[in-house]
């Protein structure tokens, strides 16, 4: 059966979250100097972005388990080029059939906007309650659940920028760097390998994991941002 990670209380209370927000902003800016993060309210979030946040909030849940507006915080990052990224943070406990009933993740959704157009999205996952056999994969490893950029804007560095933004947010909130999943698309693997060659990311072997209760015996490549 599932169990809390060692030292993790039932109600999340990360050390980084007890600090003044100005200190959080300082940490964020240290890792992402080209943008400024600010706390916002739901009223500040564009309607189309909020619809996406609600879609993600209800994903993998039954209608009875879904609650409208189930978010803990909203943030906005203003970029030097005038674009913005909106963030929504929530804690989600999954029903039986996803991993194991009661498994819990802290999730943050990122949406890049240029004017009134969504140009990219991503998800940051941090598991906070899971079965013991999955600890090696999950413990203290905030990782990219998925990441996408509008195909008309590929090869402009927007995906890489979003990764660095996610890394800054993870370090600000959890005091931990951004990790990859162990299953990456060819484009994502190529991006990570480029960062490794530049000395901006590390690469290591991780236990092979499948979210549908299959723990492989082999090892797969996994990456972590160093910058």
C-alpha positions as CSV (number, residue, x, y, z in Angstrom):
1,X,0.0,0.0,0.0
2,X,1.0,3.6,-0.4
3,X,2.9,5.5,2.3
4,X,4.1,9.1,2.8
5,X,7.6,9.9,1.8
6,X,10.0,9.9,4.8
7,X,9.6,13.1,6.7
8,X,6.6,14.3,4.6
9,X,3.6,15.4,6.6
10,X,0.1,14.5,5.5
11,X,-0.7,18.2,4.9
12,X,2.0,19.7,2.7
13,X,4.1,22.4,4.3
14,X,7.3,22.8,2.3
15,X,10.0,24.8,4.0
16,X,10.3,27.0,1.0
17,X,6.7,27.9,1.2
18,X,7.0,29.4,4.7
19,X,9.3,32.2,3.5
20,X,8.2,35.7,2.5
21,X,7.2,36.0,-1.1
22,X,9.9,38.5,-1.8
23,X,12.5,35.8,-0.9
24,X,10.7,33.4,-3.3
25,X,11.0,36.0,-6.0
26,X,14.7,36.4,-5.3
27,X,15.3,32.7,-5.7
28,X,13.2,32.6,-8.8
29,X,15.2,35.5,-10.3
30,X,18.5,33.9,-9.5
31,X,17.6,31.0,-11.8
32,X,15.4,32.9,-14.3
33,X,16.7,36.5,-14.5
34,X,14.8,37.3,-17.7
35,X,11.4,37.2,-16.1
36,X,9.7,38.4,-12.9
37,X,7.2,36.2,-11.0
38,X,4.2,37.6,-9.2
39,X,1.3,36.1,-7.3
40,X,-2.0,36.8,-8.9
41,X,-5.7,35.9,-8.4
42,X,-8.0,33.9,-10.5
43,X,-9.5,37.1,-11.9
44,X,-6.1,37.9,-13.5
45,X,-6.0,34.7,-15.5
46,X,-7.2,34.9,-19.1
47,X,-10.4,32.9,-19.7
48,X,-8.9,30.5,-22.2
49,X,-6.0,29.8,-19.9
50,X,-8.3,29.2,-17.0
51,X,-10.4,26.8,-19.1
52,X,-7.2,24.8,-19.7
53,X,-6.3,24.8,-16.0
54,X,-9.8,23.4,-15.2
55,X,-9.4,20.7,-17.9
56,X,-6.1,19.6,-16.3
57,X,-7.6,19.8,-12.8
58,X,-10.3,17.3,-13.8
59,X,-8.0,15.0,-15.7
60,X,-8.0,11.4,-14.4
61,X,-10.8,12.2,-11.9
62,X,-14.4,11.2,-11.9
63,X,-17.1,13.9,-12.0
64,X,-17.8,13.2,-8.3
65,X,-14.1,13.8,-7.5
66,X,-13.7,17.0,-9.5
67,X,-14.1,20.4,-7.8
68,X,-14.3,23.6,-9.8
69,X,-11.6,26.1,-8.8
70,X,-9.5,23.6,-6.9
71,X,-6.3,25.5,-7.0
72,X,-4.0,26.7,-4.2
73,X,-2.1,29.5,-6.0
74,X,-1.9,31.4,-9.3
75,X,1.3,33.1,-10.6
76,X,2.3,35.2,-13.6
77,X,5.7,35.6,-15.1
78,X,6.3,38.6,-17.2
79,X,9.1,38.1,-19.8
80,X,11.4,40.7,-21.2
81,X,9.9,40.2,-24.7
82,X,6.4,41.1,-23.6
83,X,5.1,37.5,-23.4
84,X,3.6,36.1,-20.2
85,X,3.4,32.7,-18.5
86,X,0.5,31.9,-16.2
87,X,0.9,29.2,-13.6
88,X,-1.7,27.3,-11.5
89,X,-0.8,25.1,-8.6
90,X,-2.9,22.3,-7.1
91,X,-2.6,19.1,-5.0
92,X,-4.4,16.1,-6.6
93,X,-5.2,12.8,-5.0
94,X,-5.8,10.1,-7.7
95,X,-8.6,7.5,-7.5
96,X,-7.9,3.8,-7.8
97,X,-6.7,2.8,-11.2
98,X,-4.3,5.6,-11.9
99,X,-1.5,4.5,-9.6
100,X,-3.0,3.4,-6.4
101,X,-5.9,4.9,-4.6
102,X,-4.7,7.8,-2.5
103,X,-1.5,8.6,-4.4
104,X,-1.0,12.3,-4.3
105,X,0.9,14.8,-6.4
106,X,1.6,18.5,-6.3
107,X,1.0,19.7,-9.8
108,X,1.7,23.0,-11.5
109,X,0.5,23.9,-15.0
110,X,2.3,26.5,-17.1
111,X,0.7,28.4,-20.1
112,X,2.7,30.8,-22.3
113,X,0.7,33.5,-23.9
114,X,1.5,36.1,-26.5
115,X,-1.2,38.7,-26.4
116,X,-4.4,36.7,-26.4
117,X,-2.9,33.6,-28.0
118,X,-1.6,30.5,-26.2
119,X,1.7,29.5,-27.6
120,X,3.0,26.8,-25.2
121,X,2.1,24.7,-22.2
122,X,3.7,22.3,-19.7
123,X,3.2,20.5,-16.5
124,X,5.4,20.0,-13.4
125,X,4.8,17.0,-11.2
126,X,6.0,16.3,-7.7
127,X,4.7,13.1,-6.0
128,X,4.1,13.4,-2.3
129,X,2.5,10.1,-1.5
130,X,3.1,6.8,-3.3
131,X,3.8,3.1,-2.7
132,X,7.3,2.3,-1.3
133,X,8.4,0.6,-4.5
134,X,8.1,3.8,-6.4
135,X,10.2,6.0,-4.1
136,X,13.4,5.8,-6.1
137,X,11.6,7.2,-9.1
138,X,9.6,10.0,-7.3
139,X,11.3,11.1,-4.1
140,X,12.5,14.7,-4.3
141,X,12.4,14.8,-8.1
142,X,10.0,17.5,-9.5
143,X,9.8,16.5,-13.2
144,X,8.3,17.5,-16.5
145,X,5.0,15.7,-16.9
146,X,4.8,17.0,-20.5
147,X,5.8,20.1,-22.4
148,X,4.6,21.5,-25.8
149,X,5.1,24.6,-27.9
150,X,2.8,25.6,-30.8
151,X,4.4,24.0,-33.9
152,X,4.6,27.3,-35.8
153,X,7.0,28.5,-33.1
154,X,9.4,25.5,-32.9
155,X,13.1,26.2,-32.9
156,X,12.7,29.6,-31.3
157,X,13.9,28.6,-27.9
158,X,10.5,28.9,-26.2
159,X,10.5,25.3,-25.0
160,X,14.0,25.7,-23.5
161,X,12.9,28.9,-21.9
162,X,9.9,27.2,-20.3
163,X,12.1,24.5,-18.9
164,X,14.4,27.1,-17.3
165,X,11.3,28.8,-15.9
166,X,10.0,25.5,-14.5
167,X,13.4,24.9,-13.0
168,X,13.4,28.3,-11.3
169,X,9.9,27.7,-10.0
170,X,10.8,24.3,-8.6
171,X,13.9,25.7,-6.9
172,X,11.8,28.6,-5.5
173,X,9.0,26.4,-4.1
174,X,10.7,23.1,-3.3
175,X,14.4,23.9,-3.2
176,X,14.9,21.2,-5.8
177,X,16.0,21.2,-9.5
178,X,13.9,20.2,-12.5
179,X,14.1,16.6,-13.7
180,X,13.0,14.9,-16.9
181,X,10.8,11.9,-17.0
182,X,12.4,8.6,-18.0
183,X,10.3,8.5,-21.2
184,X,11.0,11.4,-23.6
185,X,10.1,12.2,-27.1
186,X,13.0,12.3,-29.6
187,X,12.8,16.1,-29.7
188,X,12.9,16.4,-25.9
189,X,15.8,13.9,-25.6
190,X,17.7,15.9,-28.2
191,X,17.1,19.1,-26.2
192,X,18.3,17.4,-23.0
193,X,21.4,16.0,-24.7
194,X,22.3,19.5,-26.0
195,X,22.0,20.9,-22.4
196,X,24.2,18.0,-21.2
197,X,26.9,18.9,-23.7
198,X,26.8,22.5,-22.7
199,X,27.2,21.5,-19.0
200,X,23.8,22.8,-18.1
201,X,22.2,19.4,-17.3
202,X,23.2,16.1,-15.9
203,X,22.4,12.6,-17.1
204,X,22.0,9.5,-15.0
205,X,20.4,6.1,-15.0
206,X,17.0,5.7,-13.3
207,X,14.8,2.8,-12.5
208,X,12.4,2.1,-15.4
209,X,8.9,3.1,-14.3
210,X,5.4,2.8,-15.9
211,X,2.6,4.7,-14.2
212,X,0.1,1.9,-14.6
213,X,1.6,-0.2,-11.8
214,X,4.4,-1.9,-13.8
215,X,7.9,-1.4,-12.4
216,X,10.4,-2.4,-15.0
217,X,13.6,-4.2,-14.1
218,X,15.9,-2.1,-16.3
219,X,17.3,1.4,-16.1
220,X,16.5,4.3,-18.4
221,X,18.2,7.7,-18.9
222,X,17.0,10.6,-16.9
223,X,18.1,14.2,-16.9
224,X,18.3,17.1,-14.3
225,X,19.0,20.8,-14.9
226,X,22.1,22.0,-13.2
227,X,21.9,25.7,-14.0
